[in-house]
Amino acid sequence: MEELLRYLNITHSGRRRVALEDIEIAGQVIRAGDGLIMPNDIANRDPETFPDPDELDVRRDARLHVAFGFGVHQCLGQPLARMELQVVYSALYRRIPTLRLATDLDQISFKHDGQVYGVYELPVTW
């Protein structure tokens, strides 16, 4: 579950900020007044923390992801969301052990046009 949260991330809106003064980051000058959008999931793709970060590895220890934010900006609902995911997945696979996709993965349309990540539809069979 933690690897899925790391890999997929929940929101795609990014943090929006305005530079208050001129700064330089990695050789790039950002001028006072420039707008910045920092993707939420970029930290979850740090190869120093997650080897092969663009690969989904459900056996990975992904507890250091920031899918729910960090520090004072952490989502207050993250314990509930984690519990819901654990209960739903374990109950679903226990009750319907033959559950599987009814189509090829490349036929699934993922939502990239909204604030929250997901799919438009998920055809399954059992």
MMTF fields as JSON, N, C-alpha, C and O atoms, coordinates in Angstrom:
{
  "mmtfVersion": "1.0.0",
  "mmtfProducer": "UNKNOWN",
  "numBonds": 503,
  "numAtoms": 504,
  "numGroups": 126,
  "numChains": 1,
  "numModels": 1,
  "chainsPerModel": [1],
  "groupsPerChain": [126],
  "chainIdList": ["A"],
  "bondAtomList": [4, 2, 8, 6, 12, 10, 16, 14, 20, 18, 24, 22, 28, 26, 32, 30, 36, 34, 40, 38, 44, 42, 48, 46, 52, 50, 56, 54, 60, 58, 64, 62, 68, 66, 72, 70, 76, 74, 80, 78, 84, 82, 88, 86, 92, 90, 96, 94, 100, 98, 104, 102, 108, 106, 112, 110, 116, 114, 120, 118, 124, 122, 128, 126, 132, 130, 136, 134, 140, 138, 144, 142, 148, 146, 152, 150, 156, 154, 160, 158, 164, 162, 168, 166, 172, 170, 176, 174, 180, 178, 184, 182, 188, 186, 192, 190, 196, 194, 200, 198, 204, 202, 208, 206, 212, 210, 216, 214, 220, 218, 224, 222, 228, 226, 232, 230, 236, 234, 240, 238, 244, 242, 248, 246, 252, 250, 256, 254, 260, 258, 264, 262, 268, 266, 272, 270, 276, 274, 280, 278, 284, 282, 288, 286, 292, 290, 296, 294, 300, 298, 304, 302, 308, 306, 312, 310, 316, 314, 320, 318, 324, 322, 328, 326, 332, 330, 336, 334, 340, 338, 344, 342, 348, 346, 352, 350, 356, 354, 360, 358, 364, 362, 368, 366, 372, 370, 376, 374, 380, 378, 384, 382, 388, 386, 392, 390, 396, 394, 400, 398, 404, 402, 408, 406, 412, 410, 416, 414, 420, 418, 424, 422, 428, 426, 432, 430, 436, 434, 440, 438, 444, 442, 448, 446, 452, 450, 456, 454, 460, 458, 464, 462, 468, 466, 472, 470, 476, 474, 480, 478, 484, 482, 488, 486, 492, 490, 496, 494, 500, 498],
  "bondOrderList": [1, 1, 1, 1, 1, 1, 1, 1, 1, 1, 1, 1, 1, 1, 1, 1, 1, 1, 1, 1, 1, 1, 1, 1, 1, 1, 1, 1, 1, 1, 1, 1, 1, 1, 1, 1, 1, 1, 1, 1, 1, 1, 1, 1, 1, 1, 1, 1, 1, 1, 1, 1, 1, 1, 1, 1, 1, 1, 1, 1, 1, 1, 1, 1, 1, 1, 1, 1, 1, 1, 1, 1, 1, 1, 1, 1, 1, 1, 1, 1, 1, 1, 1, 1, 1, 1, 1, 1, 1, 1, 1, 1, 1, 1, 1, 1, 1, 1, 1, 1, 1, 1, 1, 1, 1, 1, 1, 1, 1, 1, 1, 1, 1, 1, 1, 1, 1, 1, 1, 1, 1, 1, 1, 1, 1],
  "groupList": [{"groupName": "MET", "atomNameList": ["N", "CA", "C", "O"], "elementList": ["N", "C", "C", "O"], "formalChargeList": [0, 0, 0, 0], "bondAtomList": [1, 0, 2, 1, 3, 2], "bondOrderList": [1, 1, 2], "singleLetterCode": "M", "chemCompType": "L-PEPTIDE LINKING"}, {"groupName": "GLU", "atomNameList": ["N", "CA", "C", "O"], "elementList": ["N", "C", "C", "O"], "formalChargeList": [0, 0, 0, 0], "bondAtomList": [1, 0, 2, 1, 3, 2], "bondOrderList": [1, 1, 2], "singleLetterCode": "E", "chemCompType": "L-PEPTIDE LINKING"}, {"groupName": "LEU", "atomNameList": ["N", "CA", "C", "O"], "elementList": ["N", "C", "C", "O"], "formalChargeList": [0, 0, 0, 0], "bondAtomList": [1, 0, 2, 1, 3, 2], "bondOrderList": [1, 1, 2], "singleLetterCode": "L", "chemCompType": "L-PEPTIDE LINKING"}, {"groupName": "ARG", "atomNameList": ["N", "CA", "C", "O"], "elementList": ["N", "C", "C", "O"], "formalChargeList": [0, 0, 0, 0], "bondAtomList": [1, 0, 2, 1, 3, 2], "bondOrderList": [1, 1, 2], "singleLetterCode": "R", "chemCompType": "L-PEPTIDE LINKING"}, {"groupName": "TYR", "atomNameList": ["N", "CA", "C", "O"], "elementList": ["N", "C", "C", "O"], "formalChargeList": [0, 0, 0, 0], "bondAtomList": [1, 0, 2, 1, 3, 2], "bondOrderList": [1, 1, 2], "singleLetterCode": "Y", "chemCompType": "L-PEPTIDE LINKING"}, {"groupName": "ASN", "atomNameList": ["N", "CA", "C", "O"], "elementList": ["N", "C", "C", "O"], "formalChargeList": [0, 0, 0, 0], "bondAtomList": [1, 0, 2, 1, 3, 2], "bondOrderList": [1, 1, 2], "singleLetterCode": "N", "chemCompType": "L-PEPTIDE LINKING"}, {"groupName": "ILE", "atomNameList": ["N", "CA", "C", "O"], "elementList": ["N", "C", "C", "O"], "formalChargeList": [0, 0, 0, 0], "bondAtomList": [1, 0, 2, 1, 3, 2], "bondOrderList": [1, 1, 2], "singleLetterCode": "I", "chemCompType": "L-PEPTIDE LINKING"}, {"groupName": "THR", "atomNameList": ["N", "CA", "C", "O"], "elementList": ["N", "C", "C", "O"], "formalChargeList": [0, 0, 0, 0], "bondAtomList": [1, 0, 2, 1, 3, 2], "bondOrderList": [1, 1, 2], "singleLetterCode": "T", "chemCompType": "L-PEPTIDE LINKING"}, {"groupName": "HIS", "atomNameList": ["N", "CA", "C", "O"], "elementList": ["N", "C", "C", "O"], "formalChargeList": [0, 0, 0, 0], "bondAtomList": [1, 0, 2, 1, 3, 2], "bondOrderList": [1, 1, 2], "singleLetterCode": "H", "chemCompType": "L-PEPTIDE LINKING"}, {"groupName": "SER", "atomNameList": ["N", "CA", "C", "O"], "elementList": ["N", "C", "C", "O"], "formalChargeList": [0, 0, 0, 0], "bondAtomList": [1, 0, 2, 1, 3, 2], "bondOrderList": [1, 1, 2], "singleLetterCode": "S", "chemCompType": "L-PEPTIDE LINKING"}, {"groupName": "GLY", "atomNameList": ["N", "CA", "C", "O"], "elementList": ["N", "C", "C", "O"], "formalChargeList": [0, 0, 0, 0], "bondAtomList": [1, 0, 2, 1, 3, 2], "bondOrderList": [1, 1, 2], "singleLetterCode": "G", "chemCompType": "PEPTIDE LINKING"}, {"groupName": "VAL", "atomNameList": ["N", "CA", "C", "O"], "elementList": ["N", "C", "C", "O"], "formalChargeList": [0, 0, 0, 0], "bondAtomList": [1, 0, 2, 1, 3, 2], "bondOrderList": [1, 1, 2], "singleLetterCode": "V", "chemCompType": "L-PEPTIDE LINKING"}, {"groupName": "ALA", "atomNameList": ["N", "CA", "C", "O"], "elementList": ["N", "C", "C", "O"], "formalChargeList": [0, 0, 0, 0], "bondAtomList": [1, 0, 2, 1, 3, 2], "bondOrderList": [1, 1, 2], "singleLetterCode": "A", "chemCompType": "L-PEPTIDE LINKING"}, {"groupName": "ASP", "atomNameList": ["N", "CA", "C", "O"], "elementList": ["N", "C", "C", "O"], "formalChargeList": [0, 0, 0, 0], "bondAtomList": [1, 0, 2, 1, 3, 2], "bondOrderList": [1, 1, 2], "singleLetterCode": "D", "chemCompType": "L-PEPTIDE LINKING"}, {"groupName": "GLN", "atomNameList": ["N", "CA", "C", "O"], "elementList": ["N", "C", "C", "O"], "formalChargeList": [0, 0, 0, 0], "bondAtomList": [1, 0, 2, 1, 3, 2], "bondOrderList": [1, 1, 2], "singleLetterCode": "Q", "chemCompType": "L-PEPTIDE LINKING"}, {"groupName": "PRO", "atomNameList": ["N", "CA", "C", "O"], "elementList": ["N", "C", "C", "O"], "formalChargeList": [0, 0, 0, 0], "bondAtomList": [1, 0, 2, 1, 3, 2], "bondOrderList": [1, 1, 2], "singleLetterCode": "P", "chemCompType": "L-PEPTIDE LINKING"}, {"groupName": "PHE", "atomNameList": ["N", "CA", "C", "O"], "elementList": ["N", "C", "C", "O"], "formalChargeList": [0, 0, 0, 0], "bondAtomList": [1, 0, 2, 1, 3, 2], "bondOrderList": [1, 1, 2], "singleLetterCode": "F", "chemCompType": "L-PEPTIDE LINKING"}, {"groupName": "CYS", "atomNameList": ["N", "CA", "C", "O"], "elementList": ["N", "C", "C", "O"], "formalChargeList": [0, 0, 0, 0], "bondAtomList": [1, 0, 2, 1, 3, 2], "bondOrderList": [1, 1, 2], "singleLetterCode": "C", "chemCompType": "L-PEPTIDE LINKING"}, {"groupName": "LYS", "atomNameList": ["N", "CA", "C", "O"], "elementList": ["N", "C", "C", "O"], "formalChargeList": [0, 0, 0, 0], "bondAtomList": [1, 0, 2, 1, 3, 2], "bondOrderList": [1, 1, 2], "singleLetterCode": "K", "chemCompType": "L-PEPTIDE LINKING"}, {"groupName": "TRP", "atomNameList": ["N", "CA", "C", "O"], "elementList": ["N", "C", "C", "O"], "formalChargeList": [0, 0, 0, 0], "bondAtomList": [1, 0, 2, 1, 3, 2], "bondOrderList": [1, 1, 2], "singleLetterCode": "W", "chemCompType": "L-PEPTIDE LINKING"}],
  "groupTypeList": [0, 1, 1, 2, 2, 3, 4, 2, 5, 6, 7, 8, 9, 10, 3, 3, 3, 11, 12, 2, 1, 13, 6, 1, 6, 12, 10, 14, 11, 6, 3, 12, 10, 13, 10, 2, 6, 0, 15, 5, 13, 6, 12, 5, 3, 13, 15, 1, 7, 16, 15, 13, 15, 13, 1, 2, 13, 11, 3, 3, 13, 12, 3, 2, 8, 11, 12, 16, 10, 16, 10, 11, 8, 14, 17, 2, 10, 14, 15, 2, 12, 3, 0, 1, 2, 14, 11, 11, 4, 9, 12, 2, 4, 3, 3, 6, 15, 7, 2, 3, 2, 12, 7, 13, 2, 13, 14, 6, 9, 16, 18, 8, 13, 10, 14, 11, 4, 10, 11, 4, 1, 2, 15, 11, 7, 19],
  "groupIdList": [1, 2, 3, 4, 5, 6, 7, 8, 9, 10, 11, 12, 13, 14, 15, 16, 17, 18, 19, 20, 21, 22, 23, 24, 25, 26, 27, 28, 29, 30, 31, 32, 33, 34, 35, 36, 37, 38, 39, 40, 41, 42, 43, 44, 45, 46, 47, 48, 49, 50, 51, 52, 53, 54, 55, 56, 57, 58, 59, 60, 61, 62, 63, 64, 65, 66, 67, 68, 69, 70, 71, 72, 73, 74, 75, 76, 77, 78, 79, 80, 81, 82, 83, 84, 85, 86, 87, 88, 89, 90, 91, 92, 93, 94, 95, 96, 97, 98, 99, 100, 101, 102, 103, 104, 105, 106, 107, 108, 109, 110, 111, 112, 113, 114, 115, 116, 117, 118, 119, 120, 121, 122, 123, 124, 125, 126],
  "secStructList": [7, 2, 2, 2, 2, 2, 2, 2, 7, 1, 5, 7, 7, 7, 3, 3, 3, 3, 7, 1, 1, 7, 3, 3, 3, 6, 6, 3, 3, 3, 7, 6, 6, 7, 3, 3, 3, 3, 7, 4, 4, 4, 4, 4, 4, 7, 6, 6, 6, 1, 1, 1, 6, 6, 1, 7, 7, 6, 6, 1, 7, 7, 6, 6, 7, 7, 6, 6, 7, 7, 4, 4, 4, 1, 7, 6, 6, 2, 2, 2, 2, 2, 2, 2, 2, 2, 2, 2, 2, 2, 2, 2, 2, 2, 2, 7, 6, 6, 7, 3, 3, 1, 1, 7, 4, 4, 4, 7, 7, 3, 3, 7, 1, 1, 1, 5, 7, 3, 3, 1, 7, 7, 7, 3, 3, 7],
  "xCoordList": [0.819, 0.0, 0.873, 0.592, 1.919, 2.77, 3.47, 3.642, 3.869, 4.493, 3.502, 3.875, 2.262, 1.25, 1.043, 0.906, 1.019, 0.892, 2.095, 1.941, 3.287, 4.497, 4.487, 4.744, 4.196, 4.293, 3.205, 3.487, 1.977, 0.853, 0.592, 0.141, 0.863, 0.57, -0.934, -1.619, -1.422, -2.848, -3.313, -4.296, -2.615, -3.007, -1.965, -0.793, -2.409, -1.519, -1.493, -1.102, -1.902, -2.0, -0.67, -0.445, 0.203, 1.477, 1.316, 0.218, 2.425, 2.434, 2.719, 3.673, 1.9, 2.088, 2.643, 2.099, 3.721, 4.365, 4.842, 4.973, 5.102, 5.682, 6.973, 6.989, 8.062, 9.364, 9.29, 8.87, 9.702, 9.682, 10.95, 10.976, 11.987, 13.248, 13.961, 13.616, 14.949, 15.724, 16.464, 17.08, 16.397, 17.136, 17.699, 17.244, 18.685, 19.238, 19.099, 19.478, 18.553, 18.396, 18.98, 18.519, 20.01, 20.648, 21.051, 20.875, 21.594, 22.072, 20.996, 21.304, 19.754, 18.643, 18.219, 17.888, 18.232, 17.833, 16.315, 15.71, 15.735, 14.297, 14.162, 14.671, 13.484, 13.367, 12.202, 11.205, 12.352, 11.26, 10.006, 10.057, 8.895, 7.639, 7.343, 6.21, 8.353, 8.118, 7.242, 7.393, 6.331, 5.487, 6.187, 6.891, 5.996, 6.589, 5.502, 4.611, 5.583, 4.706, 5.618, 6.377, 5.541, 6.38, 5.511, 4.653, 5.718, 4.892, 4.974, 6.05, 3.829, 3.79, 4.617, 5.238, 4.628, 5.245, 6.741, 7.346, 7.365, 8.773, 9.671, 10.644, 9.362, 10.172, 10.048, 10.973, 8.908, 8.71, 9.467, 9.46, 10.118, 10.913, 12.401, 13.168, 12.802, 14.206, 14.994, 14.75, 15.943, 16.689, 17.597, 18.02, 17.902, 18.704, 17.877, 18.429, 16.582, 15.688, 15.046, 14.875, 14.689, 13.998, 14.754, 14.589, 15.576, 16.278, 15.272, 14.199, 15.625, 14.728, 13.342, 12.347, 13.275, 12.028, 10.875, 9.72, 11.157, 10.079, 9.508, 8.633, 10.001, 9.496, 8.574, 8.88, 7.459, 6.557, 7.076, 7.171, 7.41, 7.929, 7.165, 7.502, 6.15, 5.29, 6.027, 5.49, 7.234, 8.023, 8.923, 9.584, 8.94, 9.792, 9.324, 8.126, 10.274, 9.959, 9.804, 10.796, 8.593, 8.323, 7.778, 7.084, 8.084, 7.5, 7.926, 7.277, 8.986, 9.455, 8.799, 9.245, 7.765, 7.104, 6.392, 6.135, 6.086, 5.392, 4.046, 3.631, 3.384, 2.082, 1.056, 0.155, 1.187, 0.248, 0.839, 0.321, 1.906, 2.553, 3.627, 4.009, 4.115, 5.198, 5.099, 4.622, 5.549, 5.596, 4.222, 3.248, 4.152, 2.883, 1.875, 0.698, 2.335, 1.45, 0.965, 0.493, 1.079, 0.596, -0.928, -1.574, -1.476, -2.919, -3.386, -2.855, -4.36, -4.875, -5.617, -5.742, -6.108, -6.872, -6.044, -6.602, -4.705, -3.893, -4.043, -4.021, -4.195, -4.415, -5.706, -5.742, -6.755, -8.023, -7.871, -8.365, -7.204, -7.007, -6.21, -6.554, -5.148, -4.346, -5.191, -5.141, -5.958, -6.792, -7.818, -8.04, -8.442, -9.424, -8.782, -9.361, -7.591, -6.906, -6.571, -6.762, -6.077, -5.722, -6.958, -6.925, -8.032, -9.25, -9.875, -10.252, -9.985, -10.625, -9.852, -10.442, -8.54, -7.773, -7.788, -8.0, -7.567, -7.535, -8.913, -9.002, -9.977, -11.326, -11.694, -12.276, -11.36, -11.695, -11.025, -11.682, -9.75, -9.037, -9.362, -9.269, -9.736, -10.156, -11.529, -11.751, -12.44, -13.802, -13.904, -14.74, -13.04, -13.07, -11.632, -11.014, -11.101, -9.694, -9.36, -8.189, -10.351, -10.084, -10.239, -10.198, -10.415, -10.578, -9.373, -8.227, -9.644, -8.559, -9.117, -10.33, -8.217, -8.622, -9.324, -8.945, -10.332, -11.054, -10.531, -11.103, -9.464, -8.853, -7.355, -6.873, -6.632, -5.196, -4.959, -5.737, -3.882, -3.566, -3.448, -3.847, -2.905, -2.747, -4.083, -4.115, -5.168, -6.5, -7.203, -8.286, -6.591, -7.171, -6.844, -5.679, -7.854, -7.653, -7.452, -8.366, -6.241, -5.923, -6.279, -6.151, -6.726, -7.101, -5.839, -5.163, -5.543, -4.433, -4.945, -4.156, -6.254, -6.839, -7.557, -8.335, -7.302, -7.979, -7.023, -5.829, -7.542, -6.732, -6.382, -5.316, -7.269, -7.07, -6.852, -7.583, -5.854, -5.462, -6.432, -6.988, -6.63, -7.487, -7.671, -6.881, -8.705, -9.043, -10.496, -11.292, -10.82, -12.197, -13.112, -14.255, -12.609, -13.352, -12.333, -11.228, -12.728, -11.841, -12.631, -13.214, -12.651, -13.385, -12.667, -11.475, -13.416, -12.847, -13.727, -14.884, -13.161, -13.893, -13.424, -12.401, -14.187, -13.786, -14.328, -14.097],
  "yCoordList": [-1.182, 0.0, 1.26, 2.199, 1.293, 2.479, 2.723, 3.87, 1.651, 1.807, 2.358, 3.17, 1.935, 2.491, 3.98, 4.762, 4.377, 5.793, 6.585, 7.694, 6.012, 6.681, 6.805, 7.877, 5.722, 5.666, 6.47, 7.184, 6.365, 7.013, 8.426, 9.281, 8.674, 9.93, 10.22, 9.693, 11.027, 11.235, 12.452, 12.38, 13.553, 14.774, 15.157, 14.798, 15.882, 16.298, 17.807, 18.307, 18.527, 19.976, 20.681, 21.731, 20.153, 20.806, 21.973, 22.495, 22.367, 23.527, 24.762, 24.786, 25.778, 27.027, 28.079, 28.32, 28.692, 29.722, 30.844, 30.664, 32.01, 33.148, 33.498, 33.631, 33.649, 33.996, 35.421, 36.343, 35.587, 36.905, 37.691, 38.917, 36.985, 37.638, 36.765, 35.597, 37.333, 36.56, 35.44, 35.668, 34.233, 33.098, 32.27, 32.367, 31.468, 30.553, 29.135, 28.841, 28.262, 26.852, 26.031, 26.101, 25.245, 24.37, 25.126, 24.627, 26.332, 27.11, 27.891, 28.589, 27.79, 28.494, 29.667, 29.48, 30.869, 32.055, 32.197, 32.161, 32.355, 32.609, 34.024, 34.338, 34.862, 36.278, 36.523, 35.801, 37.542, 37.949, 38.182, 38.855, 37.628, 37.768, 36.625, 36.483, 35.797, 34.639, 33.624, 33.383, 33.04, 31.972, 30.636, 30.39, 29.777, 28.446, 27.415, 27.642, 26.292, 25.163, 23.975, 23.566, 23.421, 22.288, 21.046, 20.959, 20.081, 18.869, 18.14, 18.006, 17.675, 16.962, 15.691, 15.337, 15.006, 13.683, 13.685, 12.613, 14.833, 14.861, 14.247, 13.568, 14.472, 13.893, 12.377, 11.683, 11.867, 10.417, 9.756, 8.53, 10.547, 10.016, 10.306, 10.281, 10.574, 10.857, 9.546, 8.7, 9.366, 8.099, 7.874, 6.744, 8.923, 8.732, 8.096, 7.462, 8.259, 7.67, 6.388, 5.426, 6.384, 5.248, 4.787, 5.386, 3.74, 3.236, 2.887, 2.349, 3.194, 2.972, 3.557, 2.832, 4.856, 5.465, 5.448, 5.588, 5.281, 5.261, 3.87, 3.673, 2.912, 1.536, 1.275, 1.662, 0.625, 0.198, -1.125, -2.114, -1.134, -2.342, -2.531, -1.91, -3.374, -3.533, -4.137, -4.132, -4.654, -5.175, -4.092, -4.338, -2.911, -1.805, -1.286, -1.234, -0.912, -0.226, 1.255, 1.979, 1.697, 3.056, 3.967, 4.939, 3.661, 4.445, 5.908, 6.72, 6.273, 7.66, 8.532, 9.656, 8.042, 8.847, 10.044, 10.073, 11.011, 12.209, 12.394, 13.52, 11.292, 11.357, 12.153, 12.766, 12.146, 12.881, 14.19, 14.778, 14.649, 15.87, 15.56, 14.405, 16.623, 16.465, 17.554, 18.655, 17.244, 18.236, 18.783, 18.037, 20.109, 20.735, 20.695, 20.995, 20.323, 20.28, 18.862, 18.595, 17.964, 16.595, 16.561, 17.309, 15.678, 15.476, 14.877, 13.858, 15.494, 14.988, 13.665, 12.89, 13.406, 12.196, 10.991, 9.943, 11.119, 10.002, 8.712, 7.646, 8.73, 7.447, 6.766, 5.545, 7.54, 6.979, 6.44, 5.353, 7.175, 6.723, 5.422, 4.509, 5.328, 4.098, 2.921, 1.828, 3.153, 2.082, 1.629, 0.43, 2.586, 2.235, 1.385, 0.387, 1.776, 1.007, -0.406, -1.376, -0.513, -1.838, -2.724, -3.89, -2.186, -2.966, -3.335, -4.487, -2.374, -2.631, -3.664, -4.632, -3.482, -4.434, -5.839, -6.815, -5.943, -7.289, -7.951, -9.14, -7.214, -7.793, -8.142, -9.196, -7.274, -7.513, -8.781, -9.617, -8.927, -10.103, -11.377, -12.477, -11.237, -12.402, -12.894, -14.099, -11.963, -12.337, -12.711, -13.529, -12.103, -12.402, -12.689, -11.847, -13.851, -14.14, -14.206, -14.1, -14.376, -14.456, -13.105, -13.039, -12.034, -10.697, -10.329, -10.508, -9.81, -9.393, -8.378, -8.222, -7.701, -6.757, -7.494, -8.614, -6.88, -7.478, -6.94, -7.222, -6.179, -5.616, -5.485, -5.683, -5.155, -4.929, -3.608, -2.664, -3.547, -2.347, -1.119, -0.024, -1.289, -0.134, 0.394, 1.429, -0.298, 0.158, 0.97, 1.509, 1.054, 1.807, 3.289, 3.647, 4.146, 5.597, 6.202, 6.221, 6.697, 7.318, 8.799, 9.455, 9.316, 10.726, 11.561, 11.442, 12.388, 13.329, 14.763, 15.706, 14.924, 16.243, 16.804, 17.751, 16.234, 16.717, 16.829, 16.562, 17.218, 17.379, 16.041, 15.899, 15.059, 13.774, 12.691, 12.61, 11.875, 10.831, 9.657, 9.367, 8.997, 7.822, 7.341, 7.675, 6.563, 6.084, 6.461, 6.667, 6.544, 6.859, 5.658, 5.805, 4.486, 3.264, 2.128, 2.201, 1.085, -0.033, -1.327, -1.845, -1.85, -3.099, -4.282, -4.502, -5.036, -6.204, -7.427, -7.317, -8.559, -9.826, -10.72, -10.458, -11.778, -12.754, -14.11, -15.061],
  "zCoordList": [0.0, 0.0, 0.0, -0.745, 0.818, 0.877, -0.465, -0.878, -1.138, -2.446, -3.459, -4.305, -3.389, -4.289, -4.026, -4.968, -2.761, -2.427, -2.94, -3.452, -2.802, -3.282, -4.797, -5.345, -5.453, -6.907, -7.606, -8.569, -7.138, -7.803, -7.299, -8.061, -6.054, -5.388, -5.477, -6.353, -4.601, -4.479, -5.271, -6.008, -5.121, -5.819, -6.856, -6.747, -7.847, -8.924, -9.091, -10.145, -8.075, -8.219, -8.018, -8.62, -7.21, -6.936, -5.984, -5.79, -5.398, -4.5, -5.337, -6.115, -5.178, -5.922, -4.976, -3.898, -5.395, -4.581, -5.485, -6.696, -4.889, -5.586, -4.858, -3.634, -5.623, -5.028, -4.484, -5.183, -3.233, -2.606, -2.904, -2.788, -3.283, -3.64, -4.666, -4.844, -5.336, -6.298, -5.569, -4.528, -6.122, -5.567, -6.718, -7.858, -6.397, -7.385, -6.858, -5.724, -7.688, -7.332, -8.464, -9.604, -8.135, -9.121, -10.379, -11.49, -10.207, -11.338, -12.08, -13.045, -11.657, -12.304, -11.419, -10.249, -11.983, -11.225, -11.293, -12.364, -10.129, -10.012, -9.469, -8.392, -10.211, -9.861, -8.901, -8.909, -8.09, -7.198, -8.038, -9.067, -7.598, -8.315, -9.267, -9.726, -9.574, -10.446, -9.732, -8.534, -10.478, -9.941, -10.072, -11.052, -9.092, -9.092, -8.819, -8.001, -9.505, -9.205, -8.953, -9.832, -7.74, -7.372, -7.276, -6.396, -8.168, -8.157, -6.817, -6.234, -6.344, -5.061, -5.078, -4.076, -6.207, -6.237, -6.503, -6.513, -6.718, -7.098, -6.017, -6.344, -4.743, -3.667, -3.63, -3.208, -4.072, -4.097, -5.239, -5.357, -6.078, -7.195, -7.005, -7.968, -5.789, -5.486, -5.457, -4.597, -6.395, -6.447, -5.238, -4.994, -4.479, -3.268, -2.155, -1.255, -2.21, -1.21, -1.721, -0.973, -3.012, -3.612, -4.861, -5.924, -4.76, -5.951, -7.057, -6.781, -8.292, -9.441, -9.145, -9.165, -8.872, -8.401, -9.397, -8.995, -10.672, -11.659, -11.871, -12.714, -11.108, -11.167, -9.98, -8.852, -10.235, -9.159, -8.612, -9.339, -7.327, -6.678, -5.373, -4.365, -5.38, -4.209, -3.012, -1.904, -3.206, -2.092, -1.466, -0.457, -2.064, -1.602, -0.235, 0.045, 0.592, 1.846, 1.505, 1.416, 1.316, 0.835, 1.921, 1.626, 3.168, 4.265, 4.274, 4.934, 3.57, 3.588, 2.513, 2.284, 1.859, 0.826, 1.456, 2.66, 0.627, 1.102, 0.386, 0.109, 0.095, -0.594, 0.215, -0.358, 1.518, 2.376, 2.881, 3.831, 2.263, 2.724, 3.749, 3.941, 4.414, 5.379, 6.433, 6.157, 7.636, 8.711, 9.048, 9.141, 9.232, 9.599, 8.455, 8.653, 7.253, 6.094, 5.782, 4.676, 6.746, 6.539, 6.568, 7.302, 5.756, 5.716, 7.04, 7.481, 7.665, 8.937, 8.757, 9.704, 7.546, 7.293, 6.887, 6.562, 6.899, 6.412, 7.211, 6.596, 8.537, 9.224, 8.779, 8.626, 8.575, 8.106, 6.685, 6.385, 5.815, 4.432, 4.396, 3.646, 5.198, 5.246, 5.744, 5.179, 6.797, 7.331, 6.296, 6.122, 5.609, 4.58, 3.485, 3.054, 3.034, 1.991, 2.468, 1.735, 3.687, 4.219, 4.341, 3.949, 4.876, 5.073, 3.732, 3.52, 2.836, 1.54, 0.737, 0.258, 0.577, -0.233, 0.36, -0.36, 1.657, 2.242, 2.168, 1.864, 2.437, 2.363, 0.926, 0.668, 0.008, -1.396, -1.92, -2.54, -1.68, -2.197, -1.419, -1.964, -0.172, 0.599, 0.119, -0.006, -0.148, -0.561, -2.034, -2.418, -2.866, -4.311, -4.761, -5.412, -4.427, -4.713, -6.199, -6.565, -7.058, -8.501, -9.199, -10.428, -8.435, -9.0, -9.861, -9.448, -11.071, -11.963, -12.964, -13.101, -13.651, -14.689, -15.817, -16.161, -16.385, -17.512, -18.838, -19.89, -18.796, -19.995, -19.762, -18.647, -20.803, -20.658, -19.939, -20.083, -19.168, -18.406, -19.305, -18.909, -20.506, -21.4, -21.935, -22.6, -21.656, -22.061, -20.969, -21.195, -19.793, -18.67, -18.846, -19.013, -18.809, -18.928, -17.547, -16.723, -17.309, -16.033, -16.067, -17.1, -14.928, -14.815, -14.6, -13.578, -15.564, -15.43, -15.523, -15.581, -15.538, -15.767, -14.54, -14.653, -13.4, -12.199, -11.029, -11.162, -9.907, -8.707, -8.073, -7.473, -8.201, -7.544, -8.595, -9.582, -8.373, -9.314, -9.245, -8.186, -10.352, -10.386, -11.812, -12.695, -12.034, -13.374, -13.662, -12.746, -14.926, -15.315, -15.112, -14.679, -15.422, -15.153, -15.021, -15.558, -14.3, -14.056, -14.247, -13.295, -15.48, -15.72, -15.078, -15.298, -14.284, -13.611, -13.855, -14.262, -13.603, -13.688, -12.549, -11.917, -12.299, -11.271, -11.592, -10.844]
}
